[in-house]
Amino acid sequence: MMHSVENRFIAIVCGAMLIFVAPLIVLFLSLSSERVARESLQNTQVLMEAGAQALGKPLWDFDTDGIEQIAKSLIGDVSIMSVHVKDSSHSISVQLPAGPVDASLSHTVLTKEIFYDSRDGQKSVGSIEIWVITPGLLSRFSKDELSVFVILIVAVGIVFASAIIGNRITVIRPLMRLTAAIEATRQLGSRHHVDWTSDDEMGALAHNFNEMQSELEREEIELKLAHSRATDIYNLTPSMLFSLDPANCITAVSDYWLMATGYARDAVIGRTFTDFVDTHWHETYRARRSNANPTHANICEVTVPFIKANGETMTVLILEMKSAASDERGGLSLSVMTDVTELKRAESRNHEQAITDHLTGLLNRQGFEAALDEAIRDADDHAMQLACIFIDLDRFKWINDNFGHAAGDEVLRQVVSRIRTTLRPDDTMSRLGGDEFAILVNAAEVEALASEIGERICVSLGQPILVEGVELSVSASIGIALYPVHATNAAELLLKSDMAMYARKRDGKNGMLVFDASMLDTARERHEMEQNIEAGLKEDWFEAYLQPIVDLSDGRIAGFEALMRLNHPDKGILPPARIIGIAEETGTIARIGERVLEKAIGHLARLTQLEGTETTYLAVNFSPLQFEQTLPHKLAALLLKHHISPARIVIEITEAVLMLDNPDVHAVLKQLSEFGCRIALDDFGTGYSSLSYLNRFPVDIVKVDQSFTRSLTTGTADIRRKSRMLIKGIRTISHQMGCTVVAEGIETKEQWELLRKLGLDFGQGYLFSRPMPIENMLLMLEMESEAKVTTRA
């Protein structure tokens, strides 16, 4: 069977023969033929010249026989077809051969006029016409020439045959063996070698092919081994591995995947992966590549519910990796599927715990903020209004401090239970922290509904709460803000409901208040005051003003009360009560107290230098937040610095300090008392159970509230009588308990006289002196001292 390479070789050789050799042979034949034809024609022309000369005399003599003899000699030439001789008079016409001549044969006609040399000169006696045969291409050659031409053709044929045979032996045969080896490798799968050796290029080709086959065989063995190992790893890895094609059809799954899902391999190969995913999650899975890993662009992840063979659903996390090289190989990917069902359940539980208050089961602040955001979106979508009801329990800290945290927790649980009875099923309630709660209510006209709920909450908390056999009373301050009436976002709604709650608390607690714009002014004023406090501490604007405390029997100054003042450089003296209230809420009261205490003791040291003031004392007001363990040490250091005896220092406290019933506060009071300082109970008679404190705490001085002093000379006669009886009773009990009594708020001489007659020891008020800075106080005392000296003189 001829092979294409050999056919192409023969075609090339034949083409070369036709293109190069054949034209040369034809050219050779053509040139040779023309030469032979030319020589033959020239010979005929020579014969015709000789015959024309010979025919001159016979034509002159009218010798017909001679003419025929000469014509026969001419016709004897093989190249002459016909000879025709005629004279000038047309009386003689000799034509050989005698019959007609085939004029269709290729021929050439030669004509020659015949002349005779007579006496009178040369005469034309007739003409001769010869038809010369035009010979064929080969007929023009002689036998010798044809023999040479045949030998040339045979030589060319031998060369052609030798080329074909040589090509078959040196090229076609090794190529056929190479092709056979390749075909055997393709069909049988084994690596066949070429049985051929030679020192030429074909031998090198066969050698290189055999080496390539050996190398490929080794690589194939290694590849099969690697594939076997990869397959084993793929199947033995304790992970659910699977691969997908670009159409998301499963191309391979690991044994662990089959074991975990319960499917058979034949049942899943070729199926779309979404066939095993819950219908509602198909789009999520298809869009998984939009969740590409930011650090690894070829890795994407998605979490979807996977349906197992038994119909159960497990939540799986799928990590899929698809490299750029895999696109070139058909787009296969490798995915790892992990069962995260328990993890998701744990996350759900953790999320619930993260947004749930463990004590009450309500949403905590984080959960409430998320619910608030969602409630605002729902309100916008359904054209509804939203109310945030902010609740803060009154006196809860006192319950916690006096009855313990366990009792406080039980109070919170019962409060929540009562509040829930006032709410609708779809209302959202949360505990923001401590004793603060928030409720979300939505309705088309929500203000009336929220106000109604707030009132029901106040009523529900009207009855005492029974905890471990003890009835505890608790009330609530409630603030309400509306969306979108009062706020445009969640943070603003919560803030304004909180502001409304604090406004209610400042107005007397135990009630409800709806936010209005004036609260913003209050908040701004408060914020401005907070800034003034911080600036006062930073720039040292706080001062200790002094107000004399006099002996009611003779008007002699017995001591001074230090009063905090914030002297703003532009606004002057700011309201001290407002400052104290804000400072106690923000926690800056301790820093303010330290600043005022240090200045007050310094002022006492300066006053001591005046005559007659060596034994005067200094009364300093202390907030409950100032009673830290370090207070006695700080006070001792200040007294030592200014050489002041502790006996000259009076620590003024209110019932709020004692009502805390805090062991740490009691310990500090005890240390101060043991140190030598005296304890004064300020605003006595205005609290819940003031008399009991005289017995429970180391109180040395009782200060009668100014409201009692004022009622001595104002109001009806009955009120004045009762006020005298109350003050007398306070004086009697205090003296019996060994306490000195000081009256506050004395503004008239009538009040002074009445208090002196009632047996009170000391007093202070505008009658004697307004609070003033130390320079003014020194000037006043110096002027009084000079007046006394002048009077004596």
C-alpha positions, 0 to 999 in steps of 0.5 A: 500500500502506497503511503502519503509520504511516498506519494508526495515524494513521487509527485515531487520527482514527477513534478520536477521531471515535468517542470524541469527535465521534460521542457529541456528534452522538448527544447532539445528535440525542437532545436535538433529537429529544426536543425535537421529540417533546415539542413534537409531543406538546404540540401534540397535547394542545392539539388534544385539549383543543380537540376535547374542548371541541368535543365536549361539546355534540354528545355532550350532544345525541347529534349523531353527525355532529358528533362524526364531523366533529370526530374527522375534524378531529383524525385529520387530524394526521399524528402521530395514529394513532387517535381514539376518542370515546364518551359516558358512557352508552356509547350513542355510540362513534366511532373513526377510522379505522374499521378496526383500528389496528396496536398494535405501532407505537410510540405514546402514548395520550392520554385526556381526559374531556369535560364540558358546561356545562348549566343544572345545572352542568358535566356529564361527557358522555364521553371522548376517546382519542387514539393519538399515533405516537412518531416515529423519531430522524430522522423527528422532524426537519424537512427543514431540520434534516436538511439542517443535520445532513448539512452537519455530517457532510460537514464532519467527513468533509472534515476527516477526509479532509484530515487523512489527505491532509495526513498522507500528504503531510507525514509518510508520504511522507518517512517512506516515503522514509526507510524506503526509504533505510534498506532500501536501505542494509541490502540494498545496503550503501551509504549511501543518502540521503533525497530530501526537503527542507522547513522542518519537523521532517520536513525536519530529520529527513531532513537529520540522517539524511543527515548521519548517513549521510555520517558513518557512511559516512566512519567505515565507510570508516575502519573498513574501512581500520583493519580492513584494516590490523589484518588486515595487521598480524595476518598480517604480524606475525612472531609466531604470533597466534591468537584463541579464542572462549569455547569455546576454538575457534580463530576466527582465526590469523595467516599466521605461525602457519600458516607455523610450524605447517604447517596450512592456515587452513581446517583449523584455524578452528573447531577446539578448540585442545586438538586441537593440544595433547599429550593429557597437557597438556589439563588444564594448558591448560584451567587456564591462567587460574589462572596469571594475571599478578599485575600484569595480571589479564587476561593468563594464560600457559601452556607446553604441547607443540604438535603441528605438521601434520607430527606434530612437537612443539614446546614453545610459550609462550602468552600470552593476553589477554582484556579485560572489553570482549571479554566484552561482544563475545562473549568473544574473546581474543588469544593469542601463541604462541612456540616455546620448544623450544630455550629449554626445552632450554637451561633443561633443560641449564642446570638439569642444569648447575646441579645437577651437579658438573662435575668428577665428574658427580655432583649438587652440593649444590643437586641433592642437596638436591632429591633428598633432599627427593624421597627423603624423600617417596618414603620416606614414601609407601612406608614405607621408611627412608632413610640419608644417608652423609656422606663427607669425605676425609682429607688431601685438602687436603695433596694439593691443596697439595703436588701441585696442584689438577690432581692433587687433581681426578684424586684426586676423580675416582678416588675417585668411581669407586671409591665408585660400585663399592660402590653399588647402581644406584638409590643417589644420590651427590653432591659437596657441595663440596671433598672432601665427598660424600653418598650416599642409600640407601633400604631397609626396614631401611636401617641394616645396608645403609648400614653395609655400604656405608660399610665397602665405601667404606673398603675401596675407598679402602685402596689408593693412588691413582696420579696422574701416576706418584705413589701417593697415599693417601687415606682417608675419614671417614664419618658415617651418619644415618637417616630417620626414626630420627634425623631428621624432615626433610631438613636435620636428616638431612644435619646429623646425618650431618655430625655423625657424620662429624665425630665419626668424624674426631675419633676418628681419621679413616678409618672409619665412625660411625652417628649417636647422641644423644650427638653432640648433646651434643658439638655443643651443647658445641661450640656453647657453646664457640664462643659462649664464644670469641666472648664471650671476644674481645668481653669480653677474657677471653683471657689470656696465661699464662707458663711459665718455660723454664729452663737445665737446667745451673743452673736459671736462667730463660732464657725464657717460653712464652706459653700461651693461656687463656680465663678465663670469669667463671663457669666459670673456665679453659676447656680450651685444646686444645679452644678451639684446635681449635674456633678453627682450624675456625671461623677465629677462631684468628687473632683469638685469636692476635693478642690473646694475642700482644699481651698476651704481649709486654706481659707480657715488657715488664713482666718485663724491668723485673725484675733478671736478666730483661733477656735472657729470651726469649718463645716464642709458639705460632702456628697455621698459620692465623696465617701471613698476609703482615701478620704480620711487620708486626704483630709489628714494631709490637708490639715497637716499642711495648714496646721489645722486641728481635726476638731475644727473640721465639721463633716456635713452630710445629708440623709442621702448619705445615711440612707445608703446604708453602705458599710464602706460609707459607715467605715469612712464616717467612723474613721473621720469621727475617730480622727477628731472631726465632728459629723453634722447632719444637714437638712434635719427633719426633711427625710424619711426617718431622720431621728433614727440616724441620731442613734445609729451614726456618730452625729455631733451636730444637727442642722435644722432645715431652713424650711422650719426656720422660715415657717416660724414667722410665716403662714398661719398661726397654727403653722407657726405653732407647730413649727415651734413645737417641731423645732423644740422637739428636735432641740430636746432630742438632739441635746439628749443625744449629746448633739449641738443644734444649728438653725439654717436660713435665719433672715430676720431678728424675729427668727433669731430671737425665737430660735434663741428662746427655743434653746438652739445653740447656733444659727446661720443665714442672710441676717448675719452674712451672705456667703462671700469669698475669703477676701471679703470675709477677711475684710468684714472680720477686720472691720468688726474687730476694729469696731470692737476696739473702738467701742472698748476705747 
